[in-house]
Amino acid sequence: MEFEVSDSKIWVKVEFEVSDSEMWVKMEFELLNKVFVHYTGWLLDGTKFDSSRDRKDKFTFDLGKGQVIKAWDIAVATMKNGEICQIICKPEYAYGSSGSPPKIPPNATLAFEVELFEFKGEDLSEDEDGGIIRRIRVKGEGYSKPNDGAVVEIHLEGYCEDRMFDQRDLRFEIGEGESHNIPPGLEKALQQMEKGEECVMFNL
């Protein structure tokens, strides 16, 4: 098995910048959630160096806490339950100049196949029925959150089954999102965010 590496990048994101007189909040991808995966890792020459499948034991870790290589924290955060993906990561997103002896040499580009079985995000729905799930990438700071009447400025990119269906820049007051065709779940989520927090919302 051999792999090709490209410098091209594919970005899929939901991003919000929220402001009132003293607060800015940004929503991007999701982390800081417990995930359960199977994975296999190869060097680019096809040498397999690790596999949870061979051990018949799913691998569990918390996204966003530095428990895995940087590429995993970024890529697994974008996955859906049941998805299987290939991740190719350059050394700066893997083990860098030190490698991980004896199996991974210095400055190695790595390839992984990862299957996501489960993630545990935060349920923001009133009935806790899984209708609004928040997955946090970077935890915010402080205690201020936008409430009714706070002015928010939003750059919105919405996706459904990997297809972008919405991309807008908006400014509105919390409570008036419906008049701008903002899904109620997203507006509700904005009111739960802290300064500096980064996350993605799943409206089910």
Buried (B, 14 or more C-beta within 10 A) or exposed (E): EEBEEEEEEEEEEBBBBBBBEEBEBBBBBBBBBEBBBBBBBBBBEEEEBBBBEEEEEBBEBBBBEEEBBBBBBBBBBBBEEEEEBEBBBBBEBBBBEEBBEEEBBEBBBBBBBBBBBEBEBBBBBEEEEEBBBBBBBBBBEEEBBBEEEBBBBBBBBBBEEEEEEEEEEBEBBBEBBEEEEBBEBBBBBBBBBBBBBBBBBBBE
